[in-house]
Amino acid sequence: MLDLLKRYQTALLFCLLLLCALLLYSNSLRQREHTSLFEKAVLQLASPFYRTIDAVSRDSAALWNNYIDLIDVRQQNIALQEQLRQQKAHLNHLKEIEQENQRLKNLLGFLESTELPAIPARVIAVDASSWFRTITIDKGTNDGLDEGLPVVVAEGIVGRTIKCASRTSRVLLIIDASSEVAVLVQRNRTRGIARGQGAQLTLEYALRSHDVLEGDAVVTSGTGGVFPKGLPVGTISKIVRHDYGLFQTLELTPSVDFDRLEDVLVLPGETP
């Protein structure tokens, strides 16, 4: 293709110059009121080229206008996306505030119903290496905390403090295998010990002779020197009665969702 252009370069240049001259001449003729037969022939010959140039000019102008419109639409789209991002962030912030207010409202209702002194705290760390069996809260000895204090939420008991620094404390959850809580079945006052089983609880040392039903609520008994009496612990979800022995085994579903702990209460007062 390049060889062909080079070969006919002179002829192509001559034709281009001739076409330009023809267009210029015909343009001057179009402005005259009277033209000769030859001049009319020139105008007729140049007419297709004028139409082509005019069409190209209109298409180019339309293309440029579309490009400008596209730039404006793109800028508007970017601005709208930024507004949407800000609105989503604001909405998420409002949802967080709403949920926090609801949690604090529940804790306040718990305090009003129990009339127990309490120190509010926030969960700042979860020990994932031990299957969420311990948490860290943002209150410590500077806030009046000590080891062995009960930690609760509105739904029930959470655990007890086991290590206290000046500004933080570690809490052993009741679902930890080393945790034991003295409890009783609320309906018939059957006593036992609730022991942690990872995500669930078992109620041990409940006498076989006692009538216990699935769905029975289990609360703290007040013995053991840690938790006040009557705080929710869980609900009986399964009963295993053995053919021998004095006791039956009860499985409990905790009252607290330990995967969603955020705000808690520490009870510094002595247990009744």
C-alpha positions as CSV (number, residue, x, y, z in Angstrom):
1,M,0.0,0.0,0.0
2,L,2.8,2.4,0.9
3,D,4.6,1.5,-2.3
4,L,1.5,2.3,-4.3
5,L,1.1,5.7,-2.6
6,K,4.8,6.5,-3.3
7,R,4.4,5.5,-6.9
8,Y,1.4,7.7,-7.6
9,Q,2.4,10.5,-5.1
10,T,2.7,13.2,-7.7
11,A,-0.6,12.3,-9.4
12,L,-2.5,12.2,-6.2
13,L,-1.1,15.5,-5.1
14,F,-2.1,17.0,-8.5
15,C,-5.6,15.7,-8.1
16,L,-5.9,17.0,-4.6
17,L,-4.8,20.5,-5.6
18,L,-7.1,20.4,-8.6
19,L,-10.0,19.4,-6.3
20,C,-9.2,22.2,-3.9
21,A,-9.0,24.7,-6.8
22,L,-12.3,23.4,-8.2
23,L,-14.0,23.8,-4.8
24,L,-12.7,27.3,-4.3
25,Y,-13.8,28.3,-7.8
26,S,-17.2,26.8,-7.5
27,N,-17.7,28.4,-4.1
28,S,-17.1,31.8,-5.7
29,L,-19.5,31.0,-8.5
30,R,-22.2,30.1,-6.0
31,Q,-22.2,33.7,-4.8
32,R,-22.9,35.1,-8.3
33,E,-26.4,35.9,-9.5
34,H,-25.6,35.0,-13.2
35,T,-23.4,32.2,-14.3
36,S,-22.4,30.8,-17.7
37,L,-22.9,27.3,-19.0
38,F,-19.3,26.4,-18.2
39,E,-19.7,27.8,-14.7
40,K,-22.9,25.8,-14.1
41,A,-21.0,22.7,-15.2
42,V,-18.3,23.4,-12.7
43,L,-20.9,23.8,-9.9
44,Q,-22.6,20.6,-10.9
45,L,-19.3,18.8,-10.8
46,A,-18.4,20.2,-7.4
47,S,-21.8,19.6,-5.9
48,P,-21.1,16.0,-4.6
49,F,-18.0,17.1,-2.9
50,Y,-19.8,19.9,-1.2
51,R,-22.5,17.5,0.1
52,T,-19.7,15.1,1.3
53,I,-17.9,17.9,3.1
54,D,-21.1,19.2,4.6
55,A,-22.1,15.7,5.9
56,V,-18.7,15.2,7.4
57,S,-18.9,18.6,9.0
58,R,-22.3,17.9,10.5
59,D,-21.2,14.4,11.7
60,S,-18.0,15.8,13.3
61,A,-20.0,18.5,15.1
62,A,-22.5,15.9,16.4
63,L,-19.7,13.7,17.5
64,W,-18.0,16.5,19.3
65,N,-21.2,17.5,21.0
66,N,-21.8,13.9,22.0
67,Y,-18.3,13.7,23.4
68,I,-18.9,16.8,25.5
69,D,-22.2,15.4,26.7
70,L,-20.5,12.2,27.6
71,I,-17.9,14.0,29.7
72,D,-20.7,15.9,31.5
73,V,-22.6,12.6,32.2
74,R,-19.4,11.0,33.5
75,Q,-18.7,13.8,35.8
76,Q,-22.3,13.8,37.0
77,N,-22.1,10.0,37.5
78,I,-18.9,10.4,39.6
79,A,-20.6,13.1,41.7
80,L,-23.7,11.0,42.2
81,Q,-21.6,7.9,43.2
82,E,-19.7,10.1,45.8
83,Q,-23.1,11.3,47.2
84,L,-24.3,7.7,47.4
85,R,-21.2,6.6,49.2
86,Q,-21.5,9.4,51.7
87,Q,-25.2,8.6,52.2
88,K,-24.5,4.9,52.8
89,A,-21.7,5.8,55.3
90,H,-24.1,8.1,57.1
91,L,-26.9,5.5,57.1
92,N,-24.5,2.9,58.5
93,H,-23.4,5.3,61.2
94,L,-27.0,6.0,62.1
95,K,-27.7,2.2,62.3
96,E,-24.8,1.7,64.6
97,I,-26.0,4.5,66.8
98,E,-29.5,3.1,66.9
99,Q,-28.2,-0.4,67.8
100,E,-26.0,1.0,70.5
101,N,-28.8,3.0,71.9
102,Q,-31.0,-0.1,72.0
103,R,-28.3,-2.1,73.8
104,L,-27.8,0.7,76.4
105,K,-31.5,0.9,76.8
106,N,-31.7,-2.8,77.5
107,L,-28.9,-2.5,80.1
108,L,-30.6,0.4,81.7
109,G,-33.8,-1.6,82.0
110,F,-31.9,-4.4,83.5
111,L,-30.4,-2.1,86.1
112,E,-33.8,-0.6,87.0
113,S,-35.3,-4.1,87.4
114,T,-32.6,-5.5,89.6
115,E,-31.5,-2.4,91.4
116,L,-27.9,-3.7,91.5
117,P,-24.9,-1.3,91.3
118,A,-23.1,-1.8,88.1
119,I,-20.2,-0.5,86.0
120,P,-20.8,-0.3,82.3
121,A,-18.0,-1.6,80.0
122,R,-17.4,-2.3,76.4
123,V,-15.9,-5.5,74.9
124,I,-12.6,-4.5,73.2
125,A,-11.2,-8.0,72.4
126,V,-12.3,-11.6,71.9
127,D,-9.9,-14.5,72.5
128,A,-10.5,-16.4,69.3
129,S,-7.8,-18.9,70.1
130,S,-10.0,-20.4,72.8
131,W,-13.3,-20.5,70.9
132,F,-14.6,-17.2,72.2
133,R,-14.4,-18.4,75.9
134,T,-12.8,-15.2,77.1
135,I,-13.2,-11.5,76.3
136,T,-11.5,-8.3,77.3
137,I,-13.4,-5.2,78.5
138,D,-12.3,-1.6,78.7
139,K,-12.5,-1.3,82.5
140,G,-10.0,-2.2,85.2
141,T,-8.8,-1.5,88.7
142,N,-8.8,2.2,88.1
143,D,-12.6,1.9,87.6
144,G,-13.1,-0.2,90.8
145,L,-12.9,-3.6,89.2
146,D,-11.3,-6.7,90.8
147,E,-11.0,-10.4,90.1
148,G,-14.1,-12.5,90.6
149,L,-16.8,-10.0,89.8
150,P,-19.9,-11.0,87.8
151,V,-20.3,-9.7,84.3
152,V,-23.9,-9.6,82.8
153,V,-26.0,-8.2,80.1
154,A,-29.8,-7.7,80.0
155,E,-30.3,-11.2,78.6
156,G,-28.4,-12.9,81.4
157,I,-25.0,-13.7,82.9
158,V,-21.9,-13.5,80.8
159,G,-19.0,-14.6,83.1
160,R,-16.7,-13.3,85.7
161,T,-13.5,-11.2,85.8
162,I,-10.3,-13.3,86.1
163,K,-7.5,-10.8,85.5
164,C,-7.7,-7.1,86.0
165,A,-5.2,-4.5,84.9
166,S,-5.4,-0.8,85.5
167,R,-7.6,-0.1,82.4
168,T,-8.7,-3.4,81.2
169,S,-10.0,-6.7,82.5
170,R,-10.3,-10.3,81.2
171,V,-13.6,-12.1,81.6
172,L,-14.0,-15.9,81.6
173,L,-17.3,-16.7,79.9
174,I,-19.7,-19.2,81.4
175,I,-19.4,-21.4,78.3
176,D,-15.7,-22.1,79.0
177,A,-15.1,-25.6,80.2
178,S,-13.5,-24.4,83.4
179,S,-16.5,-22.3,84.3
180,E,-19.0,-23.5,86.9
181,V,-22.1,-21.6,88.1
182,A,-24.5,-22.6,90.8
183,V,-28.0,-22.6,89.3
184,L,-31.5,-23.8,89.8
185,V,-34.5,-24.6,87.6
186,Q,-36.9,-21.7,88.0
187,R,-40.1,-23.7,87.8
188,N,-39.4,-26.4,90.4
189,R,-36.2,-25.1,92.1
190,T,-34.1,-28.1,91.1
191,R,-30.5,-27.2,91.9
192,G,-27.3,-28.0,90.0
193,I,-24.1,-26.8,88.5
194,A,-24.0,-25.2,85.0
195,R,-20.7,-26.1,83.3
196,G,-19.4,-24.7,80.0
197,Q,-19.3,-26.9,76.9
198,G,-17.8,-24.6,74.2
199,A,-21.0,-23.0,72.8
200,Q,-23.5,-24.7,75.2
201,L,-23.9,-25.5,78.9
202,T,-24.7,-28.7,80.8
203,L,-26.5,-28.8,84.1
204,E,-24.9,-31.4,86.3
205,Y,-26.0,-32.9,89.6
206,A,-29.7,-32.5,89.0
207,L,-31.5,-35.3,90.8
208,R,-33.2,-37.9,88.6
209,S,-36.2,-37.8,90.8
210,H,-36.9,-34.2,90.0
211,D,-39.4,-33.4,87.2
212,V,-37.5,-31.3,84.7
213,L,-38.9,-30.3,81.3
214,E,-37.4,-29.1,78.1
215,G,-38.0,-25.3,77.9
216,D,-37.6,-24.8,81.6
217,A,-35.7,-21.6,82.5
218,V,-32.5,-21.9,84.5
219,V,-31.3,-19.0,86.7
220,T,-28.5,-18.4,89.2
221,S,-29.1,-19.8,92.7
222,G,-27.1,-17.1,94.5
223,T,-24.7,-19.6,96.1
224,G,-21.1,-19.8,95.2
225,G,-20.2,-16.2,96.1
226,V,-20.1,-14.8,92.5
227,F,-23.5,-14.2,90.9
228,P,-26.6,-12.7,92.5
229,K,-29.6,-14.9,92.7
230,G,-32.2,-15.0,90.0
231,L,-30.2,-13.9,86.9
232,P,-31.0,-15.8,83.7
233,V,-28.5,-18.5,82.7
234,G,-30.3,-20.5,79.9
235,T,-33.1,-22.8,78.9
236,I,-33.1,-26.6,79.1
237,S,-32.9,-27.9,75.5
238,K,-32.3,-31.6,76.1
239,I,-32.8,-34.1,79.0
240,V,-30.8,-37.3,79.3
241,R,-32.1,-39.6,82.1
242,H,-29.8,-42.6,82.8
243,D,-31.1,-46.0,83.9
244,Y,-28.8,-45.8,87.0
245,G,-27.3,-43.2,89.3
246,L,-28.7,-40.3,91.3
247,F,-28.5,-37.6,88.6
248,Q,-29.8,-36.7,85.2
249,T,-27.8,-34.8,82.6
250,L,-29.4,-31.6,81.2
251,E,-28.2,-29.6,78.2
252,L,-28.8,-25.8,78.3
253,T,-29.0,-23.2,75.6
254,P,-27.4,-20.0,77.1
255,S,-29.6,-16.9,77.4
256,V,-26.8,-14.8,76.0
257,D,-25.5,-14.8,72.4
258,F,-21.8,-14.7,73.1
259,D,-20.9,-14.0,69.5
260,R,-22.6,-10.6,69.7
261,L,-21.3,-9.2,72.9
262,E,-20.5,-5.5,72.7
263,D,-21.6,-3.7,75.9
264,V,-21.7,-5.4,79.3
265,L,-22.2,-4.6,83.0
266,V,-19.8,-5.5,85.8
267,L,-21.5,-5.9,89.2
268,P,-19.0,-4.7,91.9
269,G,-21.4,-5.1,94.8
270,E,-21.4,-8.1,97.1
271,T,-23.8,-10.9,96.1
272,P,-26.8,-11.1,98.3
